Amino acid sequence: MSNGSEQPANPTEADSRLSKRKLSEAISSLDAALKSTGGRVKKRKTSSPHRTSTPALEAILAKSSSRASTPSSAPPPPSYEPNSLPALLSRLSTYRLTTFSPSKPPSLSSLACALHGWQHTPTTRERVQCVTCGRGVVLLPPSSGDGGWTNPAGQKLRAEYERLVLDDGKGHAETCPWRLRPCARSLYRLPGGGLGVQAGGRRGLIEDVVREAQEMDEAGLGELRLDLPNEATSLVDSDDGKTRLAKALSSISASPASDATAAPTATPSTPAVLLSIFGWSLPSAQAQSTTPALSRSNSTSSLSSLRSLSSSPILHCSFCMRQVLAASYLPAPSTPNPKPFNPVKQHQPFCPFVDPYAGHSIPHTRSATPSSTRSAPSTRHAPPSTPQLKPGWQVRLEAILQRHAPAHSDTSGSPTSGQAEGAERGAEGMTAGLVGAGKTKELLSYVRSLLGPKVRTSGVPGASLPSQLL
């Protein structure tokens, strides 16, 4: 029986037809929308992270990009070489007598500051600057009303300066390595046991002296008149000293050269030889262009302007960095008899060529007054406990003349009579001193050293005598 309308046989089939019709309508509407927008689909804007641009940020980005592109533009690492003698001499060469007063106590001298990592800034008087941390300290001397460094005000000022630049190192930065480990005083010594040569011993010393003296003769310095100390005059002016010096120089000057056709080397003049022995030479071309001056010349002009006078040679010390214009010491038509040149006093007081205790720790160094630095270094008196040493010039001169050669034994191996007498007198003095002081252990140790090692020989009477005595 029919009710006049056709009903679907299956409800599920009707639902599927409805879904297909809706899907086709949706596709048609989407196609129409695409055609209306020209085929472009608008993307939905998503939230992006917040970005800011400030001048500070742009500067940081520009700096980082420049560092990445030019890595070689980074500054060099700071200098810290506590065991380097060339680095120490380089710092010492920055001090000038015109801008760093030499009247300071020995504990505040240019050498003491250079040993603790300080170099001088010549643009500012009395100012030193650390080569590692860059900190600076101004070491102004006491005012004239305070009476100098010896009065209480001067001593207090010196103690404050020593706290800043020396042991405490308060003037350095907290992380600066110079506060913990400065240069050792033993670094500032002449090599070769005081001869000033690295190798070669006496022959190397004579070769250096002859070479430097010949260069000074070519510059006209052989005409200098020298004001030598009494110790040097007694050695050089005697007939024996003149003979020894001529023999030593001729052994090098007349030595056969590698080239058989080369002419023999001329013997240099005595003044030039003595200048070299006392530590003076002509500065090299590199030293003239890079080494600042420690000039104490009579004129007020700087040494850089004096270097322009090619007719005037310059005497240079490679250890205290003193440079002296020799024009005022050479004969000229206006001054046929110039003043003599003193090869000792022209050095800095702390120079190892003139100071016998350079490179040694002396207890009274801190308490020394500035007046002691003005006296001749060879005449200073050391404490009783300090061994008596000789300045570098005397060690070099005696080595060349062979005046104090060590005593030798005779052919039998026994000491000579002079050695025996000296040893006997020394033994008597040592024994008397130990007995008088009541030092029994020291006396027994001294006797043990005289008896020598123990010799154990079975069956020999008295073989154990040393052990029985001790």
DRENLUM-919615 format. One record per residue (C-alpha): residue number from 1; z, x, y negated. Coordinates in steps of 0.05 Angstrom, whole numbers, always signed. Each point is the difference from the previous one (the first is absolute). Layout:
BEGIN
n->NUM c3->Z c1->X c2->Y
...
This chain:
BEGIN
n->1 c3->+0 c1->+0 c2->+0
n->2 c3->-20 c1->+28 c2->-67
n->3 c3->+36 c1->-9 c2->-67
n->4 c3->-63 c1->+15 c2->-43
n->5 c3->+15 c1->+74 c2->-15
n->6 c3->-15 c1->+61 c2->+43
n->7 c3->+62 c1->+38 c2->+17
n->8 c3->-3 c1->+74 c2->+23
n->9 c3->+9 c1->+7 c2->+73
n->10 c3->+48 c1->+58 c2->-11
n->11 c3->+47 c1->+11 c2->-60
n->12 c3->-5 c1->+76 c2->+7
n->13 c3->-75 c1->-2 c2->-12
n->14 c3->+11 c1->-37 c2->-66
n->15 c3->+49 c1->+53 c2->-25
n->16 c3->-49 c1->+56 c2->+16
n->17 c3->-55 c1->-35 c2->-39
n->18 c3->+47 c1->-7 c2->-60
n->19 c3->+19 c1->+73 c2->+2
n->20 c3->-73 c1->+23 c2->+3
n->21 c3->-18 c1->-44 c2->-58
n->22 c3->+58 c1->+27 c2->-42
n->23 c3->-19 c1->+72 c2->+18
n->24 c3->-73 c1->-11 c2->-20
n->25 c3->+22 c1->-31 c2->-66
n->26 c3->+46 c1->+60 c2->-14
n->27 c3->-57 c1->+49 c2->+15
n->28 c3->-46 c1->-39 c2->-45
n->29 c3->+50 c1->+0 c2->-58
n->30 c3->+11 c1->+76 c2->+10
n->31 c3->-75 c1->+12 c2->-2
n->32 c3->-5 c1->-40 c2->-64
n->33 c3->+56 c1->+39 c2->-31
n->34 c3->-33 c1->+66 c2->+18
n->35 c3->-66 c1->-22 c2->-29
n->36 c3->+34 c1->-21 c2->-65
n->37 c3->+35 c1->+69 c2->-9
n->38 c3->-61 c1->+40 c2->+16
n->39 c3->+27 c1->+26 c2->+66
n->40 c3->+59 c1->+36 c2->-33
n->41 c3->+69 c1->-13 c2->+26
n->42 c3->+57 c1->+8 c2->-49
n->43 c3->+54 c1->+43 c2->+29
n->44 c3->+70 c1->-21 c2->-11
n->45 c3->+39 c1->+47 c2->-44
n->46 c3->+58 c1->+29 c2->+37
n->47 c3->+61 c1->+29 c2->-34
n->48 c3->-7 c1->+75 c2->-9
n->49 c3->+58 c1->+48 c2->-12
n->50 c3->+22 c1->+9 c2->-71
n->51 c3->-34 c1->+60 c2->-33
n->52 c3->+21 c1->+31 c2->-65
n->53 c3->-32 c1->+56 c2->-41
n->54 c3->+42 c1->+37 c2->-51
n->55 c3->-14 c1->+64 c2->-39
n->56 c3->+55 c1->+37 c2->+39
n->57 c3->-30 c1->-21 c2->+67
n->58 c3->-69 c1->+21 c2->-22
n->59 c3->+27 c1->+68 c2->-22
n->60 c3->+34 c1->+10 c2->+67
n->61 c3->-64 c1->-18 c2->+38
n->62 c3->-41 c1->+47 c2->-44
n->63 c3->+49 c1->+57 c2->+11
n->64 c3->+1 c1->-10 c2->+75
n->65 c3->-76 c1->-2 c2->+4
n->66 c3->-6 c1->+64 c2->-41
n->67 c3->+50 c1->+36 c2->+45
n->68 c3->-39 c1->-22 c2->+61
n->69 c3->-66 c1->+24 c2->-29
n->70 c3->+26 c1->+67 c2->-27
n->71 c3->+54 c1->+28 c2->+46
n->72 c3->-7 c1->+71 c2->-29
n->73 c3->+26 c1->-23 c2->-68
n->74 c3->+72 c1->-4 c2->+26
n->75 c3->+46 c1->+51 c2->-33
n->76 c3->+19 c1->+62 c2->+41
n->77 c3->+68 c1->+1 c2->+34
n->78 c3->+57 c1->+31 c2->-38
n->79 c3->+14 c1->+74 c2->+8
n->80 c3->+61 c1->+23 c2->+40
n->81 c3->-4 c1->+70 c2->+27
n->82 c3->+70 c1->+31 c2->+2
n->83 c3->-23 c1->+59 c2->+43
n->84 c3->-63 c1->+20 c2->-38
n->85 c3->+5 c1->+61 c2->-46
n->86 c3->-68 c1->-15 c2->-33
n->87 c3->+23 c1->-70 c2->-17
n->88 c3->+65 c1->+28 c2->-30
n->89 c3->-40 c1->+50 c2->-42
n->90 c3->-47 c1->-55 c2->-22
n->91 c3->+59 c1->-41 c2->-26
n->92 c3->+30 c1->+63 c2->-33
n->93 c3->-66 c1->+14 c2->-35
n->94 c3->+6 c1->-65 c2->-40
n->95 c3->+61 c1->+26 c2->-39
n->96 c3->-15 c1->+30 c2->-68
n->97 c3->+49 c1->+38 c2->-43
n->98 c3->-25 c1->-36 c2->-61
n->99 c3->+18 c1->-69 c2->+26
n->100 c3->+55 c1->+15 c2->+51
n->101 c3->+57 c1->+41 c2->-30
n->102 c3->+17 c1->+63 c2->+40
n->103 c3->+71 c1->+1 c2->-28
n->104 c3->+25 c1->-50 c2->+51
n->105 c3->+51 c1->+22 c2->+52
n->106 c3->-28 c1->+30 c2->+65
n->107 c3->+17 c1->-65 c2->+37
n->108 c3->-48 c1->-37 c2->-47
n->109 c3->-55 c1->+52 c2->-3
n->110 c3->-72 c1->-16 c2->+14
n->111 c3->+7 c1->+30 c2->+70
n->112 c3->+61 c1->-43 c2->+16
n->113 c3->-38 c1->-63 c2->-22
n->114 c3->-63 c1->+20 c2->+39
n->115 c3->+41 c1->+11 c2->+63
n->116 c3->+23 c1->-73 c2->-4
n->117 c3->-69 c1->-29 c2->-8
n->118 c3->-4 c1->-3 c2->-77
n->119 c3->-60 c1->+21 c2->-40
n->120 c3->-4 c1->+6 c2->-76
n->121 c3->-39 c1->-47 c2->-44
n->122 c3->-23 c1->+44 c2->-57
n->123 c3->-18 c1->-61 c2->-43
n->124 c3->+75 c1->-15 c2->-7
n->125 c3->+50 c1->+55 c2->-17
n->126 c3->+55 c1->+13 c2->+51
n->127 c3->-25 c1->-55 c2->+47
n->128 c3->-7 c1->+9 c2->+76
n->129 c3->-33 c1->-49 c2->+48
n->130 c3->+5 c1->-7 c2->+75
n->131 c3->-66 c1->+14 c2->+37
n->132 c3->+17 c1->-53 c2->+53
n->133 c3->+35 c1->-59 c2->-31
n->134 c3->-24 c1->+10 c2->-71
n->135 c3->+68 c1->-7 c2->-33
n->136 c3->+13 c1->+42 c2->-62
n->137 c3->+60 c1->+32 c2->-33
n->138 c3->+6 c1->+32 c2->-69
n->139 c3->+45 c1->+62 c2->-1
n->140 c3->+16 c1->+7 c2->-74
n->141 c3->+45 c1->+60 c2->-18
n->142 c3->+66 c1->-12 c2->-36
n->143 c3->-3 c1->-6 c2->-75
n->144 c3->+17 c1->+60 c2->-43
n->145 c3->+66 c1->-33 c2->-20
n->146 c3->+23 c1->-3 c2->+73
n->147 c3->-1 c1->+76 c2->+6
n->148 c3->-51 c1->+5 c2->+55
n->149 c3->+10 c1->-5 c2->+75
n->150 c3->+66 c1->+38 c2->+2
n->151 c3->+42 c1->-51 c2->-38
n->152 c3->+32 c1->-60 c2->+36
n->153 c3->-54 c1->-46 c2->-27
n->154 c3->-55 c1->+46 c2->+25
n->155 c3->+33 c1->+8 c2->+68
n->156 c3->+7 c1->-75 c2->+7
n->157 c3->-74 c1->-8 c2->-18
n->158 c3->-20 c1->+53 c2->+51
n->159 c3->+40 c1->-34 c2->+55
n->160 c3->-34 c1->-66 c2->-15
n->161 c3->-69 c1->+33 c2->+2
n->162 c3->+17 c1->+34 c2->+66
n->163 c3->+20 c1->-67 c2->+29
n->164 c3->-68 c1->-29 c2->-20
n->165 c3->-48 c1->+56 c2->+20
n->166 c3->+37 c1->+42 c2->+52
n->167 c3->+44 c1->-14 c2->+60
n->168 c3->+15 c1->-74 c2->-12
n->169 c3->-70 c1->-14 c2->-24
n->170 c3->+20 c1->-63 c2->-37
n->171 c3->-62 c1->+8 c2->-44
n->172 c3->-45 c1->-11 c2->+61
n->173 c3->-15 c1->-69 c2->+28
n->174 c3->+47 c1->-23 c2->+55
n->175 c3->-53 c1->+8 c2->+53
n->176 c3->-26 c1->+68 c2->-25
n->177 c3->+5 c1->+54 c2->+54
n->178 c3->+17 c1->+54 c2->-51
n->179 c3->+70 c1->-30 c2->-5
n->180 c3->+15 c1->+18 c2->+72
n->181 c3->-41 c1->+63 c2->+11
n->182 c3->-21 c1->+46 c2->-58
n->183 c3->-33 c1->+68 c2->+9
n->184 c3->+44 c1->+55 c2->+29
n->185 c3->+15 c1->+57 c2->-47
n->186 c3->-24 c1->+48 c2->+53
n->187 c3->-71 c1->-27 c2->-10
n->188 c3->-4 c1->+37 c2->-67
n->189 c3->-2 c1->+71 c2->+26
n->190 c3->-52 c1->+55 c2->+2
n->191 c3->-33 c1->+3 c2->+68
n->192 c3->+1 c1->+61 c2->+43
n->193 c3->+74 c1->+16 c2->-9
n->194 c3->-7 c1->+5 c2->-76
n->195 c3->-67 c1->+38 c2->+0
n->196 c3->-39 c1->-61 c2->-24
n->197 c3->-54 c1->+6 c2->+54
n->198 c3->-11 c1->-46 c2->+59
n->199 c3->-20 c1->+53 c2->+50
n->200 c3->-16 c1->+74 c2->+5
n->201 c3->+68 c1->+28 c2->-20
n->202 c3->-2 c1->+61 c2->-45
n->203 c3->-74 c1->+11 c2->+8
n->204 c3->-16 c1->-72 c2->-19
n->205 c3->+45 c1->+7 c2->-61
n->206 c3->-35 c1->+64 c2->-23
n->207 c3->-68 c1->-32 c2->+10
n->208 c3->+19 c1->-60 c2->-43
n->209 c3->+30 c1->+46 c2->-53
n->210 c3->-63 c1->+43 c2->-3
n->211 c3->-46 c1->-60 c2->-4
n->212 c3->+40 c1->-34 c2->-55
n->213 c3->+9 c1->+65 c2->-39
n->214 c3->-75 c1->+14 c2->+1
n->215 c3->-13 c1->-70 c2->-28
n->216 c3->+50 c1->+12 c2->-55
n->217 c3->-31 c1->+68 c2->-16
n->218 c3->-68 c1->-33 c2->-8
n->219 c3->+33 c1->-48 c2->-50
n->220 c3->+29 c1->+58 c2->-39
n->221 c3->+73 c1->-10 c2->+20
n->222 c3->+6 c1->+72 c2->+23
n->223 c3->+15 c1->+18 c2->-73
n->224 c3->+65 c1->-40 c2->-1
n->225 c3->+64 c1->+37 c2->-15
n->226 c3->+55 c1->-26 c2->+46
n->227 c3->+74 c1->-6 c2->-14
n->228 c3->+27 c1->+10 c2->+71
n->229 c3->+72 c1->-9 c2->+23
n->230 c3->+41 c1->+62 c2->+15
n->231 c3->-5 c1->-9 c2->+75
n->232 c3->-76 c1->+1 c2->-3
n->233 c3->-3 c1->+57 c2->-50
n->234 c3->+43 c1->+45 c2->+45
n->235 c3->-47 c1->-13 c2->+58
n->236 c3->-67 c1->+5 c2->-35
n->237 c3->+11 c1->+55 c2->-52
n->238 c3->+26 c1->+52 c2->+49
n->239 c3->-48 c1->+50 c2->+30
n->240 c3->+15 c1->-25 c2->+70
n->241 c3->-12 c1->-72 c2->-20
n->242 c3->-67 c1->+17 c2->-33
n->243 c3->-22 c1->+38 c2->+62
n->244 c3->+20 c1->-57 c2->+47
n->245 c3->-35 c1->-52 c2->-43
n->246 c3->-64 c1->+40 c2->-5
n->247 c3->+0 c1->+12 c2->+75
n->248 c3->+10 c1->-74 c2->+16
n->249 c3->-56 c1->-21 c2->-47
n->250 c3->-48 c1->+53 c2->+25
n->251 c3->+10 c1->-21 c2->+72
n->252 c3->-31 c1->-68 c2->-18
n->253 c3->-49 c1->+21 c2->-54
n->254 c3->-31 c1->+55 c2->+43
n->255 c3->-1 c1->-40 c2->+65
n->256 c3->-69 c1->-2 c2->+32
n->257 c3->-38 c1->-63 c2->-18
n->258 c3->-39 c1->-42 c2->+50
n->259 c3->-64 c1->+19 c2->-37
n->260 c3->-12 c1->+75 c2->+5
n->261 c3->-43 c1->-1 c2->-63
n->262 c3->+54 c1->-32 c2->-43
n->263 c3->+33 c1->+43 c2->-52
n->264 c3->+74 c1->+16 c2->+8
n->265 c3->+48 c1->-44 c2->-38
n->266 c3->+29 c1->+30 c2->-63
n->267 c3->+75 c1->+8 c2->-3
n->268 c3->+30 c1->-51 c2->-50
n->269 c3->+42 c1->+20 c2->-59
n->270 c3->+75 c1->+5 c2->+6
n->271 c3->+16 c1->-56 c2->-51
n->272 c3->-45 c1->-48 c2->+37
n->273 c3->+31 c1->+18 c2->+66
n->274 c3->+70 c1->-11 c2->-27
n->275 c3->-20 c1->-67 c2->-30
n->276 c3->-24 c1->-23 c2->+68
n->277 c3->+64 c1->+26 c2->+34
n->278 c3->+41 c1->-40 c2->-50
n->279 c3->-38 c1->-64 c2->+18
n->280 c3->-53 c1->-3 c2->-55
n->281 c3->-74 c1->-12 c2->+10
n->282 c3->-60 c1->-32 c2->-33
n->283 c3->-3 c1->-75 c2->+12
n->284 c3->-58 c1->-24 c2->+42
n->285 c3->-54 c1->-45 c2->-29
n->286 c3->+29 c1->-60 c2->+35
n->287 c3->+70 c1->+15 c2->-26
n->288 c3->-26 c1->+7 c2->-71
n->289 c3->-33 c1->-68 c2->+3
n->290 c3->+54 c1->-40 c2->+37
n->291 c3->+67 c1->+35 c2->-10
n->292 c3->+39 c1->-21 c2->-62
n->293 c3->+32 c1->+57 c2->-40
n->294 c3->+70 c1->+25 c2->-4
n->295 c3->-14 c1->+39 c2->-62
n->296 c3->+51 c1->+37 c2->-40
n->297 c3->-49 c1->+36 c2->-47
n->298 c3->+16 c1->+15 c2->-72
n->299 c3->-52 c1->-47 c2->-27
n->300 c3->+10 c1->-75 c2->-2
n->301 c3->-67 c1->-18 c2->+30
n->302 c3->-4 c1->-24 c2->+71
n->303 c3->-25 c1->+43 c2->+56
n->304 c3->-61 c1->-45 c2->+10
n->305 c3->-24 c1->+22 c2->-69
n->306 c3->+18 c1->+72 c2->+16
n->307 c3->-44 c1->-2 c2->+61
n->308 c3->-60 c1->-9 c2->-44
n->309 c3->+11 c1->+71 c2->-25
n->310 c3->-41 c1->+36 c2->+53
n->311 c3->+17 c1->+68 c2->-29
n->312 c3->+75 c1->-11 c2->+13
n->313 c3->+22 c1->+4 c2->+73
n->314 c3->+57 c1->-42 c2->+26
n->315 c3->+55 c1->+24 c2->+47
n->316 c3->+22 c1->-51 c2->+52
n->317 c3->+57 c1->-6 c2->+50
n->318 c3->-17 c1->-42 c2->+60
n->319 c3->+73 c1->-17 c2->+15
n->320 c3->+33 c1->-18 c2->-66
n->321 c3->-67 c1->-21 c2->-31
n->322 c3->+12 c1->+42 c2->-63
n->323 c3->-63 c1->+18 c2->-38
n->324 c3->+1 c1->+49 c2->-56
n->325 c3->-54 c1->+18 c2->-50
n->326 c3->-9 c1->+76 c2->+4
n->327 c3->-33 c1->+8 c2->-68
n->328 c3->+65 c1->+16 c2->-36
n->329 c3->+16 c1->+56 c2->+49
n->330 c3->-68 c1->+35 c2->-1
n->331 c3->-18 c1->+53 c2->-51
n->332 c3->-47 c1->-23 c2->-55
n->333 c3->-26 c1->+31 c2->-65
n->334 c3->+52 c1->-38 c2->-39
n->335 c3->+57 c1->+16 c2->+49
n->336 c3->-12 c1->+68 c2->+33
n->337 c3->+71 c1->+1 c2->+28
n->338 c3->+15 c1->-71 c2->+25
n->339 c3->+67 c1->-20 c2->+28
n->340 c3->+11 c1->+14 c2->+74
n->341 c3->-6 c1->-54 c2->+52
n->342 c3->+63 c1->-14 c2->+40
n->343 c3->-22 c1->-22 c2->+71
n->344 c3->+70 c1->-26 c2->+17
n->345 c3->+20 c1->-40 c2->-61
n->346 c3->-67 c1->-35 c2->-5
n->347 c3->+12 c1->-35 c2->+66
n->348 c3->+40 c1->-64 c2->+5
n->349 c3->+73 c1->+15 c2->+15
n->350 c3->-4 c1->-34 c2->+68
n->351 c3->-63 c1->+36 c2->+23
n->352 c3->+9 c1->+37 c2->+67
n->353 c3->-35 c1->+61 c2->-29
n->354 c3->+60 c1->+11 c2->-47
n->355 c3->+57 c1->-42 c2->+28
n->356 c3->+30 c1->+32 c2->+63
n->357 c3->+33 c1->-65 c2->+21
n->358 c3->-61 c1->-46 c2->-7
n->359 c3->-4 c1->-44 c2->+61
n->360 c3->+74 c1->+10 c2->+17
n->361 c3->+57 c1->-49 c2->-11
n->362 c3->+49 c1->+32 c2->-48
n->363 c3->+67 c1->-36 c2->-10
n->364 c3->+4 c1->+14 c2->-75
n->365 c3->-71 c1->-25 c2->-16
n->366 c3->+25 c1->-67 c2->-26
n->367 c3->+53 c1->+30 c2->-44
n->368 c3->-43 c1->+54 c2->-30
n->369 c3->-10 c1->-5 c2->-75
n->370 c3->-67 c1->+4 c2->-34
n->371 c3->+18 c1->+69 c2->-27
n->372 c3->+0 c1->+28 c2->+71
n->373 c3->-73 c1->-20 c2->+7
n->374 c3->-20 c1->+41 c2->-60
n->375 c3->+27 c1->+65 c2->+28
n->376 c3->-41 c1->+43 c2->+46
n->377 c3->+2 c1->-31 c2->+70
n->378 c3->+10 c1->+68 c2->+32
n->379 c3->+65 c1->+10 c2->-39
n->380 c3->+33 c1->-65 c2->+21
n->381 c3->+62 c1->+4 c2->+44
n->382 c3->+3 c1->-41 c2->+63
n->383 c3->+65 c1->-25 c2->+31
n->384 c3->+35 c1->+49 c2->+47
n->385 c3->-21 c1->-40 c2->+61
n->386 c3->-74 c1->+2 c2->-19
n->387 c3->-39 c1->+58 c2->+28
n->388 c3->-30 c1->+48 c2->-51
n->389 c3->-75 c1->-14 c2->-1
n->390 c3->-57 c1->+31 c2->-39
n->391 c3->-52 c1->-33 c2->-44
n->392 c3->-71 c1->-6 c2->+26
n->393 c3->-28 c1->+55 c2->-45
n->394 c3->+50 c1->+51 c2->+26
n->395 c3->-13 c1->-19 c2->+73
n->396 c3->-75 c1->+9 c2->-11
n->397 c3->+6 c1->+65 c2->-38
n->398 c3->+47 c1->+32 c2->+51
n->399 c3->-45 c1->-23 c2->+57
n->400 c3->-61 c1->+33 c2->-32
n->401 c3->+37 c1->+64 c2->-16
n->402 c3->+37 c1->-1 c2->+67
n->403 c3->+64 c1->+22 c2->-33
n->404 c3->+48 c1->-42 c2->+42
n->405 c3->-32 c1->+3 c2->+68
n->406 c3->+46 c1->-15 c2->+59
n->407 c3->+32 c1->+60 c2->+33
n->408 c3->-31 c1->+24 c2->+65
n->409 c3->+32 c1->+30 c2->+62
n->410 c3->-16 c1->+70 c2->+24
n->411 c3->-42 c1->+16 c2->+62
n->412 c3->+59 c1->-5 c2->+46
n->413 c3->+13 c1->-72 c2->-21
n->414 c3->+68 c1->+14 c2->-30
n->415 c3->+14 c1->-17 c2->-73
n->416 c3->-6 c1->+55 c2->-52
n->417 c3->+60 c1->+32 c2->-32
n->418 c3->-7 c1->-43 c2->-63
n->419 c3->-2 c1->-63 c2->+41
n->420 c3->+60 c1->+22 c2->+41
n->421 c3->+41 c1->+15 c2->-62
n->422 c3->-19 c1->-66 c2->-32
n->423 c3->+17 c1->-39 c2->+63
n->424 c3->+66 c1->+37 c2->+7
n->425 c3->+20 c1->-15 c2->-72
n->426 c3->-20 c1->-73 c2->+10
n->427 c3->+41 c1->-6 c2->+64
n->428 c3->+61 c1->+30 c2->-34
n->429 c3->-6 c1->-47 c2->-59
n->430 c3->-11 c1->-61 c2->+45
n->431 c3->+60 c1->+17 c2->+45
n->432 c3->+46 c1->+14 c2->-58
n->433 c3->-19 c1->-65 c2->-34
n->434 c3->+11 c1->-42 c2->+63
n->435 c3->+66 c1->+32 c2->+17
n->436 c3->+26 c1->-7 c2->-72
n->437 c3->-19 c1->-74 c2->+0
n->438 c3->+33 c1->-13 c2->+67
n->439 c3->-64 c1->-27 c2->+32
n->440 c3->+11 c1->+17 c2->+73
n->441 c3->-56 c1->-41 c2->+29
n->442 c3->-51 c1->+28 c2->-49
n->443 c3->+23 c1->+70 c2->+17
n->444 c3->-7 c1->-12 c2->+75
n->445 c3->-70 c1->-29 c2->-12
n->446 c3->-19 c1->+62 c2->-39
n->447 c3->+26 c1->+47 c2->+54
n->448 c3->-38 c1->-41 c2->+53
n->449 c3->-64 c1->+9 c2->-39
n->450 c3->+11 c1->+75 c2->-3
n->451 c3->+14 c1->+5 c2->+75
n->452 c3->-64 c1->-37 c2->+17
n->453 c3->-13 c1->-44 c2->+61
n->454 c3->+43 c1->+4 c2->+61
n->455 c3->-25 c1->+46 c2->+55
n->456 c3->+27 c1->-17 c2->+69
n->457 c3->-10 c1->+59 c2->+47
n->458 c3->+40 c1->-3 c2->+65
n->459 c3->+36 c1->+63 c2->+20
n->460 c3->-5 c1->+32 c2->-68
n->461 c3->+68 c1->+13 c2->-33
n->462 c3->+6 c1->-31 c2->-68
n->463 c3->-60 c1->-45 c2->+10
n->464 c3->+42 c1->-61 c2->-19
n->465 c3->+32 c1->+34 c2->-59
n->466 c3->-31 c1->-44 c2->-53
n->467 c3->+24 c1->-64 c2->+34
n->468 c3->+70 c1->+30 c2->+8
n->469 c3->+3 c1->+18 c2->-73
n->470 c3->-24 c1->-68 c2->-23
